[in-house]
Amino acid sequence: MIKLLKIPKYFNRKEIIIPLVVLPLMLLGCREQEREVVRPNVLFIAVDDLRAEIGAYGKDYVVSPNMDAIASEGSLFMNHYVQVPTCGASRHALLTGYRPWKPVHLSNLAIEKELSDKPEDSIPETFIHRFKQAGYHTVGIGKISHSADGYVYGYEENPSQKKELPHSWSELLFDAGKWKTGWNAFFAYSNGENRQSLKKQVRPYEAGEVNDEGYPDGLTADLAVSKLRELKDQNQPFFMGVGFFKPHLPFNAPKKYWVLYDRDKIPLSENPNIPENVNVKSLHESGEFNQYALGEEKASLSKSVSEAYARKLRHAYLASISYVDAQIGKLTQELKSNGLDKNTIIVIWGDHGWHLGDQRVWGKHTLFENALKSTLIIKSPFLAHRNKTVATIVESVDIYPTLLELANISSTHKTDGKSFLHTMEGKESEENEVAYSYFKDGISMRTKNYRLTKYYRKEEPTLELYDYRNDPWETKNIAADSEDLLRKLLPLLETGNTGIYQNTPRE
């Protein structure tokens, strides 16, 4: 019996023309379990340490025309939160669709320890693996999992042939250029050296007198463009993951992106002080930032860096964003020039936020808004998903089921995430809008109006509550004076308690 194919509701049927001679062959040749006529391609772009700091988010001082254009034609998520404010753990949650439930899931080693040695199973290791199972050609370029090039080895070790994600990629590509290894490229300086080779005797920023290819992200963009030209002639849908390094430290970018900014006009932090009624254990001493030994000033909780240095650092971060934005523009231009844009979903995802002097912190690794909120843009070519600004709270774990639904691919198992495709179509969410994040022996819950964080530690206070209606910059913890509100919010927070700090086995 021939099973009729279902055309997804979001396709513009006027754009789908299938010759009658070909249709019977397509019907006979289709896999029983897959239901679509035309599979969309997916270009998934991961940008390291990119908080919601582009023009599309109302940051009119940021030069990000390419990401802004994608946002204007797609869905811009105003309230996207990551599960863990560190690179490897955040990507583990994204790729698996699971919130962390044991301590290793809060570590940059999460993917290596949990996925790299597992045999292939009917349950996919990642959503990318599920696309591959469904007939996609999957290509990884740059940092999609935690490793800079997708292989397991240490910062100062020779590259291995062991893949972080052994079953997800049809192809795994990277051009390390003059830096020779992925991790050297990740911490690259324009002269071919890197943080490791220079023994950390480096500044946390650089304005290189080089072109785009003078830093690794330019090489990544060129490699991705070249691969797109190959894929356009392939009779198979593709999933391409492209991982850009910037604006991760060091904030290095070609000088032409620095000159886009007038440093004196770059705004300083709206919340530069430690919040009232908190224990400093909730924050940190900016250790990742301070290991760049030639920085002019050290950051600490006891004293803010000078305004002049803060502006320089924020300038460097913004220049790095503009550099990556230009590389993203190369990819989208290639999609348009070869016609792939008509059937390619574009995702831009920041793996977490970053404190730019906020609460006296320079870095991620906290359970505050600046570390947990990041960029998320999805541009779908389907008519129902265009030109949407989505205010609904969404989590990184939700991306897994959403992309499967967009591509009309069935899920093989239950994840913690839930598809937010309905929000891209302008429909209201019927459930509580809430995002859960985990770090520093704590669980943090973001609702529309509040952030409640519960720490499993001896240092008091262990509860922090922020009211965004009256305190959008998290300057005062009001938990001690909010007994009635806590009685309402704590049970909701407990629904996100995965037992991670008790190392409870997952059922």
Secondary structure by P-SEA (a helix, b strand, c coil): cbbbbbcccccccccbbbbccaaaaaaaaccccccccbbbbbbbbbbcccccccccccccccccaaaaaaaaabbbbcbbbbcccccaaaaaaaaaccccccccccccccccccccccccccccccaaaaaaaaccbbbbccccccccccccccccccccccccccccccbbbbbbcccccaaaaaaccccccccccccccccccccccccccccaaaaaaaaaaaaaaaaccccbbbbbbbbbccccccccccccccccccccccccccccccccccccccccccccccccccccccccccccccaaaaaaaaaaaaaaaaaaaaaaaaaaaaaaaacccccbbbbbbbccccccccccccccccccccccbbbbbbbbcccccccccccccccccaaaaaaaaaaccccccccccccccccccccccccccccccccccbbbbbcccbbbbbbcccccccbbbbbcccccccccccccccaaaaaacaaaaaaaccccccccccc
